[in-house]
Amino acid sequence: MAKPIMVQGTMSNAGKSLFAAALCRIFKQDGYSVAPFKSQNMALNSYITSDGLEMGRAQVMQAEAAEIEPSVLMNPILLKPTTDVGSQVIVNGEVRGNMRAMEYFRHKKELIPDIMKAYNTLASQHDIIVIEGAGSAAELNLKSDDIVNMGMAKLAKAPVLIVGDIDRGGVFAQLLGTLMLIEKEEQDMIKGLVVNKFRGDKSIFQSGVDILEQRGGKPVVGVVPYINCDIEDEDSLSEKLENKSADGIIDIAVIRLPRISNFTDFDVFRQYEGVSVRYVTKPSQLENPDLIIIPGTKSTIHDRKWLYESGLEIAIKRLAEKGVPIFGICGGYQILGEKISDPDNSEGGGSVDGMGLLRCTTVFSQEKNRSRTRGRFADVNGVFSCLSGAEFTGYEIHMGETMSDDKPLLDCGGAQNGNVYGCYIHGIFDSSDVSERIVKTLYKRKGFAYSGNKIDRRAYKEKQYDLLADEVRKNIDMELVYKILNEGI
């Protein structure tokens, strides 16, 4: 059976996911078979495995860092928020149903057998399991039914590293406060502290390291700098979602819907020279982009209404009339149509008119479409006629079925009407055959020729994982990490 090590944090977005990914890569580089694991993940960014099951993208990213195929065993429970107080509950990659928070809390301990079956199966296949926690290790109000932080550490008998975020301040209160708030048995399971996202000269923080070790009674495994690497981030607190001014020749504006999902679909465009990707939440931020993307959402009807109420719908339609291309993915595709209905209450119920830019109608059902997809663009009209025949791969995750009177965009569906395009395929832009044609066309419309390097998305990701691992390895005591791993609890 594999030896476990667990990464927990002092708060959300402390850097647990990336630190766990770095450990996955380091262990792989050192010759070990390693896999990530997170018992319960709450995220709207998800992925479809090769066997058609759904899991959180953070563990997909970590699996890529470990150079193994993503498996739903790595994330047996996925919660996808549908409202402020409820989520779709996915167990072992399949929808179990929608639950309000209190209902889920009452029943989540019943999922421990599912968690441990997945964990033990994974542990039987690898040398090391890097387990990631969620939120804070000291969520006192959730402690009695915890299955993802110290509760999971106990189940897996895993030594724990606690990661604190110095960039947001208060790292002493974060780390020492966490130790003070948990029980003695749990304190004994914590074998090291990590100060993450440090900016500046690390030597000036040596006194801080001494204070943490003296007062916490735990070794500081490392002080990790703020690492500028481009790795997919599933957290809703991601800096990528902050509104920024356009700073490239090409300006791509993504509408930041309230329940935006799979925003990693657009990361590939950031690789292209002179292309900026920014997220907007109000008309004044939209300005005059070269391309507008309406992304996926876990609550299509709710976010469709928000789009109208925010004033963005009118602004988008005005730009569409001027010839600015609009591209909708998944929920964004549904929103661009004429009608969205949810008769079975699969995403909250109700019916609403769409934006009417595509002649499509969508009806939700209880059954979720989960599939990996490969194909080609059909004969494409308008601005992106360049996409005709382009090959793509991706995956579909949606509850609705869409009927279209428009010309299909792909050989497997979708729709196009003038300069408005929509489809269900997440990851469709990752193929350089697709994203490069789009970028070159947008450059040409601005009177320029794109002369940047050709993009290989997979090779680019590999370089980023190596960069992450190299920087973390240089700034933590790996000899101590291996000692913690081998001694266990």
VMD Tcl script that draws the C-alpha trace (Angstrom):
set ca {
  {0.00 0.00 0.00}
  {1.08 3.55 -0.75}
  {2.47 5.86 1.90}
  {0.28 8.96 2.33}
  {1.15 12.58 3.01}
  {-1.53 15.24 3.38}
  {-1.55 18.93 2.52}
  {-4.04 21.02 4.49}
  {-4.41 24.79 4.58}
  {-5.23 27.64 6.89}
  {-7.88 28.99 4.52}
  {-9.25 28.68 1.00}
  {-6.77 29.66 -1.73}
  {-3.76 29.30 0.57}
  {-2.12 27.33 -2.23}
  {-2.93 23.74 -1.21}
  {-3.75 22.55 -4.73}
  {-0.55 23.86 -6.30}
  {1.64 22.72 -3.41}
  {0.11 19.24 -3.64}
  {0.72 19.31 -7.41}
  {4.33 20.29 -6.80}
  {4.80 17.32 -4.46}
  {3.22 15.02 -7.05}
  {5.71 16.21 -9.65}
  {8.70 16.06 -7.30}
  {7.91 12.51 -6.18}
  {7.45 11.51 -9.84}
  {10.77 13.10 -10.76}
  {12.36 11.12 -7.93}
  {11.16 7.87 -9.45}
  {8.00 7.12 -7.46}
  {4.53 6.21 -8.68}
  {2.38 8.93 -7.11}
  {-1.29 9.89 -7.26}
  {-3.34 12.80 -5.86}
  {-6.45 12.37 -3.73}
  {-9.14 14.68 -2.38}
  {-12.06 13.02 -0.65}
  {-14.50 15.90 -1.16}
  {-14.10 18.75 -3.57}
  {-16.45 21.72 -3.99}
  {-15.92 23.26 -7.40}
  {-17.70 24.19 -10.60}
  {-14.70 23.30 -12.75}
  {-14.97 19.62 -13.56}
  {-13.69 17.07 -16.04}
  {-14.86 13.88 -17.72}
  {-12.54 10.89 -17.42}
  {-11.90 8.38 -20.20}
  {-14.58 6.13 -18.69}
  {-17.20 8.90 -18.70}
  {-17.13 9.86 -15.02}
  {-16.99 13.38 -13.55}
  {-14.31 14.70 -11.17}
  {-12.85 18.02 -10.03}
  {-10.24 19.63 -12.25}
  {-7.77 20.22 -9.38}
  {-7.12 16.50 -9.14}
  {-6.91 16.31 -12.94}
  {-4.20 18.97 -12.80}
  {-2.40 17.08 -10.04}
  {-2.66 13.82 -12.00}
  {-1.06 15.55 -14.96}
  {1.73 16.72 -12.66}
  {2.16 13.10 -11.54}
  {2.10 12.00 -15.21}
  {-0.79 9.59 -14.75}
  {-4.28 9.30 -16.23}
  {-6.95 11.15 -14.20}
  {-9.31 8.79 -12.38}
  {-12.47 9.44 -10.39}
  {-10.77 7.45 -7.60}
  {-8.79 10.65 -6.96}
  {-11.95 12.63 -6.15}
  {-14.79 10.38 -5.01}
  {-17.09 13.23 -3.91}
  {-17.62 16.38 -5.97}
  {-20.03 19.11 -4.88}
  {-21.12 21.53 -7.59}
  {-22.98 24.52 -6.07}
  {-26.32 25.23 -7.74}
  {-27.49 27.87 -5.24}
  {-25.98 29.67 -2.26}
  {-27.27 26.89 0.01}
  {-27.31 23.80 -2.18}
  {-25.20 21.67 -4.49}
  {-25.36 18.85 -6.97}
  {-23.75 15.88 -5.23}
  {-21.58 13.65 -7.41}
  {-20.32 10.38 -5.92}
  {-17.80 8.22 -7.75}
  {-18.29 10.33 -10.84}
  {-22.09 10.04 -11.07}
  {-24.85 12.40 -9.96}
  {-26.44 11.36 -6.67}
  {-28.86 14.32 -6.71}
  {-29.24 17.93 -5.55}
  {-29.05 18.56 -1.81}
  {-29.33 21.57 0.43}
  {-26.29 22.10 2.63}
  {-27.96 20.90 5.84}
  {-29.24 17.75 4.15}
  {-25.77 16.94 2.85}
  {-24.14 17.56 6.24}
  {-26.57 15.13 7.84}
  {-25.67 12.37 5.40}
  {-22.05 12.94 4.41}
  {-20.58 10.51 6.96}
  {-22.52 7.81 5.13}
  {-20.13 8.42 2.22}
  {-17.03 7.31 4.17}
  {-17.21 3.76 2.70}
  {-17.18 5.29 -0.81}
  {-14.24 7.49 0.13}
  {-12.19 4.69 1.63}
  {-12.92 2.26 -1.19}
  {-11.62 4.84 -3.67}
  {-8.62 5.70 -1.50}
  {-7.63 2.10 -0.82}
  {-7.95 1.16 -4.49}
  {-5.74 4.09 -5.44}
  {-3.25 3.32 -2.67}
  {-2.92 -0.27 -3.90}
  {-1.77 1.02 -7.29}
  {0.90 3.56 -6.27}
  {3.87 4.20 -3.98}
  {2.75 7.57 -2.60}
  {-0.62 9.32 -2.26}
  {-0.64 13.11 -1.90}
  {-3.91 13.98 -0.16}
  {-5.34 17.50 -0.33}
  {-7.65 18.99 2.26}
  {-10.29 21.69 1.73}
  {-10.68 25.20 3.10}
  {-9.25 25.46 6.62}
  {-7.95 22.65 8.81}
  {-9.71 24.29 11.77}
  {-13.33 24.60 10.61}
  {-14.69 24.08 14.13}
  {-18.37 24.16 13.16}
  {-17.82 21.35 10.63}
  {-15.40 19.33 12.72}
  {-17.74 16.65 14.07}
  {-18.58 15.38 10.59}
  {-15.29 16.19 8.86}
  {-14.34 13.87 6.01}
  {-11.90 16.07 4.11}
  {-9.37 17.61 6.55}
  {-8.23 16.04 9.85}
  {-11.05 13.53 9.54}
  {-9.54 12.28 6.29}
  {-6.02 12.36 7.76}
  {-7.20 10.01 10.52}
  {-8.90 7.67 8.04}
  {-5.77 7.46 5.89}
  {-3.34 7.64 8.83}
  {-1.56 10.44 6.98}
  {1.01 12.89 8.37}
  {-0.05 16.46 7.66}
  {1.65 19.59 6.35}
  {-0.21 22.87 6.99}
  {0.11 25.59 4.33}
  {-0.34 29.26 5.25}
  {-0.65 32.19 2.83}
  {1.72 35.01 3.80}
  {0.73 37.08 0.76}
  {-2.65 37.90 2.31}
  {-1.07 38.68 5.69}
  {-1.50 37.23 9.16}
  {0.49 34.09 8.53}
  {1.43 33.77 12.23}
  {-2.22 33.90 13.26}
  {-3.07 31.49 10.43}
  {-0.57 28.79 11.31}
  {-0.33 29.16 15.09}
  {-4.06 29.75 15.38}
  {-4.76 26.55 13.44}
  {-2.53 24.57 15.81}
  {-4.20 26.12 18.87}
  {-7.73 25.38 17.69}
  {-7.37 21.69 16.93}
  {-7.22 18.82 19.40}
  {-4.00 17.38 20.82}
  {-4.39 14.15 18.81}
  {-4.66 16.21 15.62}
  {-1.76 18.48 16.57}
  {0.40 15.36 16.84}
  {-0.53 14.43 13.25}
  {0.78 17.76 11.95}
  {4.43 17.22 11.11}
  {5.36 20.50 9.44}
  {4.36 24.03 8.46}
  {4.71 25.70 5.05}
  {4.78 29.47 4.54}
  {3.47 29.99 1.02}
  {3.45 32.87 -1.53}
  {6.35 34.81 -0.02}
  {7.46 37.90 -1.93}
  {10.89 39.50 -1.54}
  {14.09 38.52 0.27}
  {13.42 35.31 2.16}
  {16.35 35.86 4.53}
  {14.50 38.65 6.32}
  {11.84 36.12 7.36}
  {14.27 33.86 9.24}
  {13.15 35.37 12.52}
  {9.58 34.55 11.48}
  {10.57 30.93 10.91}
  {12.11 30.84 14.38}
  {8.94 32.26 15.94}
  {6.72 29.74 14.18}
  {8.89 26.81 15.24}
  {9.27 27.99 18.86}
  {5.62 28.83 19.43}
  {4.13 26.10 17.24}
  {6.47 23.29 18.20}
  {6.52 22.19 14.55}
  {9.30 22.50 11.98}
  {8.86 24.93 9.10}
  {9.33 22.69 6.08}
  {9.87 25.66 3.81}
  {9.15 29.23 2.82}
  {7.85 29.01 -0.74}
  {8.01 32.11 -2.94}
  {5.14 33.47 -4.98}
  {5.64 31.36 -8.12}
  {4.68 32.83 -11.47}
  {3.69 29.67 -13.28}
  {0.65 29.22 -15.50}
  {-1.19 26.24 -14.08}
  {-4.93 25.68 -14.19}
  {-6.74 26.94 -11.10}
  {-10.22 25.72 -10.24}
  {-10.82 27.99 -7.25}
  {-13.48 30.71 -7.54}
  {-10.94 32.97 -5.79}
  {-8.54 32.60 -8.71}
  {-6.72 35.80 -9.66}
  {-7.53 34.98 -13.28}
  {-11.15 35.93 -12.63}
  {-10.30 39.45 -11.50}
  {-11.29 42.16 -13.94}
  {-8.24 43.63 -15.64}
  {-7.69 46.12 -18.41}
  {-6.96 44.79 -21.86}
  {-3.20 44.75 -22.32}
  {-2.75 42.97 -25.63}
  {-3.27 43.53 -29.32}
  {-6.18 41.11 -29.07}
  {-8.74 41.55 -26.29}
  {-10.86 38.53 -25.34}
  {-13.63 39.33 -22.86}
  {-15.12 36.41 -20.92}
  {-18.39 37.08 -19.13}
  {-17.91 36.17 -15.47}
  {-21.27 34.60 -14.74}
  {-22.16 34.28 -11.03}
  {-21.89 30.48 -11.21}
  {-19.24 30.28 -13.91}
  {-17.88 26.80 -14.52}
  {-14.81 25.45 -16.32}
  {-13.16 28.83 -16.80}
  {-9.98 26.87 -17.50}
  {-11.41 26.41 -21.01}
  {-9.87 29.75 -21.97}
  {-6.42 29.49 -20.38}
  {-4.91 28.43 -23.70}
  {-5.43 31.90 -25.18}
  {-3.09 33.36 -22.55}
  {-0.24 31.46 -24.18}
  {-0.47 33.50 -27.38}
  {1.66 36.60 -27.72}
  {-0.34 39.81 -27.70}
  {-3.58 38.18 -26.49}
  {-5.23 39.21 -23.23}
  {-8.07 37.32 -21.54}
  {-10.12 39.24 -18.99}
  {-13.32 38.57 -17.05}
  {-16.10 41.13 -16.90}
  {-19.15 41.49 -14.65}
  {-20.71 44.77 -15.82}
  {-21.23 46.69 -19.07}
  {-18.67 49.39 -18.28}
  {-15.95 46.72 -18.20}
  {-16.88 45.21 -21.55}
  {-15.47 48.04 -23.68}
  {-14.70 46.98 -27.30}
  {-13.30 43.45 -27.25}
  {-12.27 41.46 -30.30}
  {-14.11 38.36 -29.04}
  {-16.76 37.81 -26.37}
  {-17.06 34.40 -24.73}
  {-20.02 33.33 -22.61}
  {-18.73 30.38 -20.55}
  {-20.35 27.44 -18.85}
  {-22.46 27.77 -15.72}
  {-23.93 25.38 -13.16}
  {-27.15 27.40 -13.00}
  {-28.05 28.45 -16.53}
  {-31.46 30.01 -15.86}
  {-30.21 31.95 -12.83}
  {-27.19 33.28 -14.75}
  {-29.30 34.05 -17.83}
  {-31.48 36.29 -15.66}
  {-28.39 37.92 -14.14}
  {-27.03 38.66 -17.61}
  {-30.19 40.64 -18.39}
  {-30.42 42.38 -15.01}
  {-26.76 43.40 -15.08}
  {-27.20 45.19 -18.40}
  {-24.59 42.99 -20.06}
  {-27.11 41.42 -22.43}
  {-27.85 44.74 -24.11}
  {-24.16 45.60 -24.31}
  {-23.31 42.21 -25.83}
  {-26.10 42.48 -28.40}
  {-24.93 45.94 -29.46}
  {-21.42 44.62 -30.02}
  {-22.80 41.61 -31.91}
  {-24.62 44.02 -34.23}
  {-21.26 45.68 -34.91}
  {-19.77 42.34 -35.96}
  {-17.93 41.37 -32.77}
  {-17.92 37.55 -32.67}
  {-19.66 35.84 -29.75}
  {-18.83 32.29 -28.67}
  {-20.87 30.36 -26.10}
  {-19.64 27.18 -24.40}
  {-22.08 24.78 -22.69}
  {-24.32 26.97 -20.49}
  {-23.18 29.96 -22.53}
  {-24.40 28.16 -25.66}
  {-27.78 27.56 -24.01}
  {-28.02 31.23 -22.97}
  {-27.42 32.39 -26.56}
  {-30.52 30.49 -27.71}
  {-34.19 31.42 -27.66}
  {-35.60 29.42 -24.76}
  {-34.32 27.48 -21.71}
  {-36.70 25.21 -19.75}
  {-36.13 23.09 -16.64}
  {-39.37 21.10 -16.18}
  {-37.78 18.46 -13.90}
  {-36.13 20.98 -11.55}
  {-32.67 19.58 -12.34}
  {-31.05 23.01 -11.89}
  {-33.67 24.88 -9.91}
  {-36.66 24.73 -12.24}
  {-38.44 27.35 -14.30}
  {-38.28 28.64 -17.84}
  {-36.73 31.73 -19.36}
  {-36.16 33.34 -22.74}
  {-32.59 33.24 -23.99}
  {-30.71 36.04 -25.71}
  {-32.09 34.98 -29.11}
  {-28.76 35.22 -30.93}
  {-29.01 31.54 -31.89}
  {-32.20 29.75 -32.98}
  {-31.95 27.09 -30.30}
  {-34.14 25.81 -27.49}
  {-32.85 23.88 -24.48}
  {-34.81 21.55 -22.21}
  {-33.15 20.23 -19.05}
  {-33.64 16.69 -17.79}
  {-32.46 14.70 -14.78}
  {-29.93 12.74 -16.82}
  {-26.50 14.31 -17.20}
  {-24.60 14.02 -20.47}
  {-21.01 13.06 -19.66}
  {-18.82 12.17 -22.62}
  {-15.41 12.66 -24.18}
  {-15.68 14.04 -27.69}
  {-13.51 14.21 -30.78}
  {-14.47 15.69 -34.12}
  {-14.20 18.50 -36.65}
  {-15.77 21.85 -37.22}
  {-18.38 21.83 -39.95}
  {-18.54 24.40 -42.77}
  {-18.28 27.58 -40.70}
  {-19.60 30.98 -41.78}
  {-18.80 34.48 -40.59}
  {-15.67 35.75 -38.87}
  {-14.48 32.27 -37.93}
  {-14.90 30.61 -41.31}
  {-11.22 29.78 -40.77}
  {-12.36 27.03 -38.40}
  {-13.97 24.95 -41.15}
  {-12.60 21.42 -40.90}
  {-10.45 22.12 -37.81}
  {-10.01 19.09 -35.55}
  {-10.84 19.26 -31.84}
  {-11.04 17.10 -28.74}
  {-12.90 17.87 -25.53}
  {-15.69 16.71 -23.28}
  {-19.35 17.43 -22.52}
  {-20.94 17.92 -19.08}
  {-24.52 19.18 -19.18}
  {-28.04 18.37 -18.04}
  {-29.85 19.84 -21.04}
  {-30.50 18.84 -24.62}
  {-30.48 21.60 -27.22}
  {-32.49 21.60 -30.44}
  {-31.27 24.00 -33.11}
  {-32.70 25.40 -36.33}
  {-29.35 26.97 -37.14}
  {-26.56 25.49 -39.18}
  {-24.44 23.10 -37.05}
  {-21.08 24.39 -35.91}
  {-19.49 20.97 -35.46}
  {-19.89 17.53 -36.97}
  {-21.49 16.60 -33.61}
  {-23.82 19.56 -33.20}
  {-23.60 23.11 -31.89}
  {-24.94 26.07 -33.81}
  {-23.84 29.14 -35.75}
  {-25.65 32.24 -36.91}
  {-23.58 34.97 -38.53}
  {-20.79 35.79 -36.09}
  {-22.45 34.00 -33.17}
  {-21.29 30.47 -32.34}
  {-22.13 27.94 -29.65}
  {-21.42 24.35 -28.63}
  {-21.20 22.06 -25.62}
  {-17.53 21.09 -25.91}
  {-15.31 22.02 -22.96}
  {-11.64 22.18 -23.93}
  {-12.42 22.82 -27.58}
  {-9.87 25.67 -27.73}
  {-7.02 23.58 -26.32}
  {-6.31 22.19 -29.77}
  {-3.82 24.51 -31.45}
  {-5.65 23.77 -34.70}
  {-8.58 25.68 -33.20}
  {-7.09 28.38 -30.95}
  {-4.38 29.38 -33.41}
  {-6.87 29.85 -36.25}
  {-8.99 32.06 -33.97}
  {-6.01 34.15 -32.86}
  {-4.69 34.59 -36.41}
  {-8.14 35.67 -37.61}
  {-8.51 38.22 -34.81}
  {-5.05 39.59 -35.57}
  {-5.95 39.90 -39.24}
  {-9.14 41.79 -38.38}
  {-6.98 44.32 -36.52}
  {-4.68 44.71 -39.51}
  {-1.81 42.61 -38.14}
  {-0.29 39.24 -38.87}
  {0.28 36.88 -35.95}
  {3.96 35.89 -35.91}
  {4.21 34.23 -32.51}
  {5.30 30.70 -31.81}
  {3.06 27.73 -32.48}
  {1.37 26.51 -29.30}
  {1.63 22.97 -27.98}
  {-0.73 22.99 -25.01}
  {0.49 19.72 -23.51}
  {4.20 20.60 -23.81}
  {3.47 24.02 -22.31}
  {1.73 22.44 -19.31}
  {4.66 20.07 -18.77}
  {7.07 23.01 -18.61}
  {4.83 24.74 -16.07}
  {4.68 21.65 -13.84}
  {8.47 21.35 -13.98}
  {8.82 25.05 -13.12}
  {6.47 24.65 -10.16}
  {8.30 21.56 -8.91}
  {11.75 23.13 -9.33}
  {10.79 26.25 -7.37}
  {9.12 24.31 -4.56}
  {12.00 21.81 -4.36}
  {14.51 24.67 -4.01}
  {12.55 26.24 -1.16}
  {11.49 23.33 1.03}
  {13.45 20.71 2.94}
  {12.74 17.63 0.83}
  {14.86 15.48 3.12}
  {12.50 16.42 5.95}
  {9.45 15.80 3.71}
  {10.69 12.27 2.96}
  {11.36 11.71 6.67}
  {7.78 12.78 7.45}
  {6.44 10.56 4.68}
  {8.39 7.49 5.77}
  {7.77 7.86 9.50}
  {4.06 8.51 9.06}
  {2.05 9.09 12.24}
}
mol new
graphics top color blue
foreach p $ca { graphics top sphere $p radius 0.5 }
foreach p [lrange $ca 0 end-1] q [lrange $ca 1 end] { graphics top cylinder $p $q radius 0.2 }
display resetview
